[in-house]
């Protein structure tokens, strides 16, 4: 059960970043880090193809060994490294938070815990940084990112208007597992919104998340810290297994509490509409603002419609 063959059809050879468990035969690793079986997905547009030929069935332990270096022509590659900084809630973590903030301000990627899942953070107002999220996740660029903030004053800068119903919902459920869709202001780049004139905004309650957001400049785009189509991560180890080599730092705050993606509520329409179900239900919204509708026309993969909400056009996220 060893790597017998490892070749690249284009450019240079890179180490395997991740292998699915119980895998046999040819493994295709695309440039976005996602393992793809070309027989199942013949229409995928792939810029680079990396092939690892595996003999036999890999156990979980053997798979993890491979992620720490691959034998190529009898020479072991250097494994990808990632900074994992563990937060001790009983200690002063200022240095860790400051380092995370520095990386974010410099345009890097930092994974950190929220009360829902671990997020993959970048400066939301830096279009180049947002592009790094799409590349790391292998996420289509028309799938909008959620901007994370820590206070209502910050919201005023990135949206063109705040409807009265949005204020009432925010007073009740922010901070918390709720994302709202607003019309964006000019300061928010289209690279963050997936080309849309609307922007998805969330205010997490998790203290580690809030400290990282403030340290990074106050506006952090942070979808779930996994490659697209993979289960959403609820621990730092999940992030490391999936994104090592594609993220600059992981802030380890332990297991998250909810493990379900935030509810997404579109407040640019009347009545407001739930675009993605989550921890906050239709009934909970209606107690605060009256009628709320649910978008039942989930966008199909072959739809030409651009999704307003993250995760709606492609596969829904499913926490580990």
C-alpha positions as CSV (number, residue, x, y, z in Angstrom):
1,X,0.0,0.0,0.0
2,X,2.4,2.6,-1.2
3,X,2.5,5.4,-3.8
4,X,3.7,3.6,-6.9
5,X,3.5,6.4,-9.3
6,X,3.1,10.2,-9.0
7,X,3.2,12.3,-12.2
8,X,2.0,15.6,-13.4
9,X,0.6,16.3,-16.9
10,X,1.5,19.9,-16.6
11,X,4.2,22.0,-14.9
12,X,5.8,20.8,-11.7
13,X,5.0,18.0,-9.3
14,X,3.4,18.8,-5.9
15,X,2.8,16.6,-2.9
16,X,-0.6,15.1,-2.4
17,X,-2.5,17.4,-0.1
18,X,-5.3,15.1,0.9
19,X,-6.6,11.6,0.0
20,X,-10.1,10.3,0.6
21,X,-10.3,7.3,2.9
22,X,-10.7,3.8,1.4
23,X,-9.5,4.9,-2.0
24,X,-8.3,2.7,-4.8
25,X,-7.0,3.2,-8.3
26,X,-6.1,6.6,-9.8
27,X,-6.6,9.7,-7.7
28,X,-7.0,13.0,-9.5
29,X,-5.9,16.1,-7.5
30,X,-6.9,19.3,-9.3
31,X,-5.3,22.7,-8.9
32,X,-8.0,23.7,-6.4
33,X,-7.1,20.9,-4.1
34,X,-10.2,18.9,-4.7
35,X,-10.0,15.2,-5.5
36,X,-11.9,14.5,-8.7
37,X,-12.7,11.3,-10.5
38,X,-12.7,12.2,-14.1
39,X,-14.8,9.2,-15.0
40,X,-17.6,10.6,-12.8
41,X,-17.0,14.3,-13.7
42,X,-15.8,14.3,-17.3
43,X,-16.8,17.9,-17.9
44,X,-14.7,19.4,-15.2
45,X,-12.4,22.2,-16.3
46,X,-9.0,21.4,-14.8
47,X,-5.9,23.5,-15.3
48,X,-3.5,21.0,-13.8
49,X,-3.9,17.3,-13.2
50,X,-1.8,15.5,-10.6
51,X,-2.1,11.7,-10.5
52,X,-1.2,9.4,-7.5
53,X,-1.6,5.7,-8.3
54,X,-2.4,3.8,-5.1
55,X,-2.2,0.0,-4.7
56,X,-4.8,-1.5,-2.5
57,X,-7.2,0.1,-0.1
58,X,-6.0,2.9,2.2
59,X,-6.9,2.9,5.9
60,X,-7.5,6.2,7.7
61,X,-4.1,5.9,9.3
62,X,-2.4,5.3,6.0
63,X,-4.2,8.2,4.4
64,X,-3.0,10.5,7.2
65,X,0.6,9.3,6.7
66,X,0.4,10.2,3.0
67,X,-0.6,13.8,3.8
68,X,2.6,14.1,5.7
69,X,4.8,13.4,2.7
70,X,4.7,11.3,-0.4
71,X,7.4,9.0,-1.8
72,X,8.4,10.1,-5.3
73,X,11.2,8.2,-7.0
74,X,12.3,7.0,-3.6
75,X,12.6,10.6,-2.3
76,X,10.2,11.8,0.4
77,X,8.6,15.2,-0.2
78,X,8.4,17.8,2.5
79,X,5.0,17.9,4.0
80,X,3.0,21.1,3.8
81,X,3.1,23.1,7.0
82,X,0.4,25.2,8.7
83,X,0.6,27.2,11.9
84,X,-1.9,25.8,14.5
85,X,-2.2,28.0,17.5
86,X,-4.3,26.7,20.4
87,X,-6.3,29.1,22.4
88,X,-6.5,28.6,26.2
89,X,-9.6,30.5,27.4
90,X,-8.0,30.6,30.8
91,X,-4.9,32.4,29.6
92,X,-3.9,35.6,27.8
93,X,-4.0,34.9,24.1
94,X,-3.1,38.4,22.9
95,X,-0.1,37.2,20.9
96,X,-2.0,34.6,19.0
97,X,-4.9,37.0,18.2
98,X,-2.4,39.7,17.1
99,X,-0.6,37.3,14.8
100,X,-3.9,36.2,13.2
101,X,-4.8,39.9,12.7
102,X,-1.4,40.6,11.1
103,X,-1.8,37.8,8.6
104,X,-5.3,38.9,7.7
105,X,-4.3,42.5,7.2
106,X,-1.4,41.4,5.0
107,X,-3.9,39.5,2.8
108,X,-3.4,36.0,4.2
109,X,-5.9,33.3,5.2
110,X,-6.7,32.4,8.8
111,X,-9.1,29.7,9.9
112,X,-10.9,30.3,13.2
113,X,-13.8,29.0,15.2
114,X,-17.3,30.5,15.3
115,X,-20.3,29.2,17.2
116,X,-21.5,27.4,14.0
117,X,-18.4,26.0,12.2
118,X,-14.8,26.9,11.7
119,X,-14.5,29.8,9.2
120,X,-11.8,30.4,6.6
121,X,-11.0,34.1,7.1
122,X,-9.7,36.8,4.8
123,X,-9.9,40.6,4.6
124,X,-13.4,41.1,3.0
125,X,-12.5,44.5,1.6
126,X,-9.4,43.2,-0.1
127,X,-10.4,41.6,-3.4
128,X,-7.1,39.8,-3.8
129,X,-7.5,38.2,-0.4
130,X,-11.1,37.2,-1.2
131,X,-9.8,35.4,-4.3
132,X,-7.5,33.4,-2.1
133,X,-10.5,32.0,-0.3
134,X,-12.1,30.9,-3.6
135,X,-8.8,29.2,-4.6
136,X,-8.3,27.5,-1.3
137,X,-11.8,26.1,-1.2
138,X,-12.1,25.4,-4.9
139,X,-15.2,27.5,-4.7
140,X,-16.9,28.9,-7.8
141,X,-16.4,32.7,-7.9
142,X,-20.1,33.4,-8.3
143,X,-20.8,31.9,-4.9
144,X,-20.8,34.9,-2.5
145,X,-18.8,35.1,0.7
146,X,-20.2,36.1,4.1
147,X,-18.6,39.2,5.7
148,X,-18.2,38.9,9.5
149,X,-18.4,41.9,11.7
150,X,-18.6,42.6,15.5
151,X,-20.9,45.6,15.8
152,X,-23.8,47.5,14.1
153,X,-21.6,50.5,13.5
154,X,-19.4,48.4,11.2
155,X,-22.5,47.3,9.3
156,X,-23.2,50.9,8.2
157,X,-20.0,51.1,6.2
158,X,-20.6,48.0,4.0
159,X,-24.4,48.3,3.2
160,X,-26.3,51.0,1.4
161,X,-29.3,50.9,3.7
162,X,-30.5,49.0,6.8
163,X,-34.2,48.2,6.7
164,X,-36.2,48.6,9.9
165,X,-37.0,44.9,10.0
166,X,-33.3,44.1,9.8
167,X,-32.6,46.3,12.8
168,X,-35.3,44.4,14.8
169,X,-33.9,41.0,13.8
170,X,-30.4,42.2,14.6
171,X,-31.4,43.4,18.1
172,X,-32.9,39.9,18.8
173,X,-30.5,37.5,17.1
174,X,-27.2,39.3,16.7
175,X,-24.6,38.4,17.6
176,X,-25.5,34.8,16.7
177,X,-25.9,32.2,14.0
178,X,-27.7,34.5,11.6
179,X,-26.6,36.0,8.2
180,X,-28.5,38.8,6.6
181,X,-28.5,39.8,2.9
182,X,-28.3,43.6,2.3
183,X,-27.7,45.9,-0.7
184,X,-23.9,46.5,-0.6
185,X,-22.1,49.8,-0.5
186,X,-19.4,50.7,-3.0
187,X,-16.6,49.8,-0.5
188,X,-17.4,46.1,-0.8
189,X,-15.6,44.6,-3.8
190,X,-17.5,42.4,-6.2
191,X,-14.9,39.8,-5.7
192,X,-16.3,39.3,-2.2
193,X,-20.0,39.3,-3.2
194,X,-19.6,36.9,-6.2
195,X,-20.4,39.8,-8.6
196,X,-23.7,40.7,-6.8
197,X,-24.9,44.1,-5.7
198,X,-25.9,42.5,-2.4
199,X,-23.7,41.4,0.5
200,X,-24.1,38.7,3.1
201,X,-23.3,39.8,6.7
202,X,-23.0,37.9,10.0
203,X,-22.1,38.9,13.5
204,X,-20.8,35.9,15.4
205,X,-21.1,35.5,19.2
206,X,-18.0,33.4,19.7
207,X,-15.4,35.5,21.5
208,X,-12.4,34.1,19.7
209,X,-14.1,34.8,16.4
210,X,-14.8,38.4,17.5
211,X,-11.3,39.0,18.6
212,X,-9.8,37.7,15.3
213,X,-12.3,39.8,13.3
214,X,-11.4,43.0,15.2
215,X,-7.7,42.2,15.0
216,X,-7.9,41.7,11.2
217,X,-9.6,45.0,10.5
218,X,-13.2,44.4,11.4
219,X,-14.4,43.0,8.1
220,X,-13.6,39.4,7.6
221,X,-15.0,37.2,4.8
222,X,-15.2,33.7,6.3
223,X,-17.0,30.8,4.6
224,X,-16.7,27.4,6.2
225,X,-13.0,26.3,6.4
226,X,-13.3,23.3,4.1
227,X,-12.9,22.6,0.4
228,X,-16.2,23.0,-1.4
229,X,-18.3,19.9,-1.3
230,X,-16.6,18.6,1.8
231,X,-18.3,18.4,5.3
232,X,-18.1,21.7,7.2
233,X,-15.4,21.6,9.9
234,X,-16.3,21.7,13.6
235,X,-12.7,21.3,15.0
236,X,-9.3,22.6,14.1
237,X,-8.2,19.1,13.2
238,X,-10.9,18.9,10.5
239,X,-9.5,22.2,9.0
240,X,-5.9,20.9,9.1
241,X,-6.9,17.6,7.4
242,X,-8.7,19.5,4.6
243,X,-6.7,22.8,4.1
244,X,-3.1,22.2,5.2
245,X,-1.0,23.9,2.6
246,X,-3.8,26.3,1.7
247,X,-4.2,28.3,4.9
248,X,-1.6,30.4,6.7
249,X,-2.8,29.9,10.2
250,X,-5.4,27.9,12.2
251,X,-6.7,29.3,15.5
252,X,-7.6,26.2,17.5
253,X,-10.5,27.2,19.9
254,X,-11.7,23.6,20.4
255,X,-14.9,22.1,19.1
256,X,-17.7,24.5,18.0
257,X,-21.0,24.6,19.8
258,X,-23.7,24.4,17.1
259,X,-22.2,22.7,14.1
260,X,-24.8,24.0,11.8
261,X,-24.4,26.8,9.2
262,X,-26.1,30.1,10.0
263,X,-29.6,30.9,8.8
264,X,-29.5,33.3,5.9
265,X,-32.3,35.9,5.7
266,X,-32.7,38.2,2.7
267,X,-33.8,41.6,4.0
268,X,-33.6,43.3,0.6
269,X,-37.1,41.8,-0.3
270,X,-40.5,42.2,1.4
271,X,-41.5,40.1,3.2
272,X,-37.9,39.0,4.1
273,X,-37.0,35.6,2.8
274,X,-35.1,32.7,4.3
275,X,-32.5,31.6,1.7
276,X,-30.8,29.0,3.8
277,X,-32.2,27.2,6.8
278,X,-30.2,27.1,10.0
279,X,-30.3,27.5,13.8
280,X,-32.8,30.4,13.7
281,X,-36.2,29.2,12.3
282,X,-39.0,30.9,10.3
283,X,-41.2,30.9,13.5
284,X,-38.4,32.6,15.5
285,X,-38.2,35.4,12.9
286,X,-42.0,35.8,12.7
287,X,-42.2,36.4,16.4
288,X,-40.1,39.5,15.8
289,X,-41.0,40.9,12.4
290,X,-44.2,39.2,11.3
291,X,-44.4,37.3,7.9
292,X,-41.2,35.7,6.6
293,X,-41.1,33.5,3.5
294,X,-38.9,30.6,2.6
295,X,-37.1,30.3,-0.8
296,X,-38.3,26.8,-1.9
297,X,-36.7,27.1,-5.4
298,X,-33.2,25.9,-4.6
299,X,-31.0,26.6,-7.5
300,X,-29.9,23.6,-9.4
301,X,-26.3,23.0,-10.4
302,X,-27.1,23.7,-14.1
303,X,-29.1,26.9,-13.4
304,X,-27.9,30.1,-15.0
305,X,-29.2,32.1,-12.0
306,X,-26.6,33.6,-9.7
307,X,-27.1,32.6,-6.1
308,X,-27.6,35.4,-3.5
309,X,-26.7,33.1,-0.6
310,X,-23.6,31.1,0.0
311,X,-23.9,27.4,-0.6
312,X,-27.2,27.6,-2.5
313,X,-26.1,27.0,-6.0
314,X,-23.8,24.1,-5.3
315,X,-23.7,21.5,-2.5
316,X,-25.1,22.4,0.9
317,X,-22.7,22.2,3.7
318,X,-23.0,19.3,6.2
319,X,-21.0,19.6,9.4
320,X,-18.7,16.7,10.4
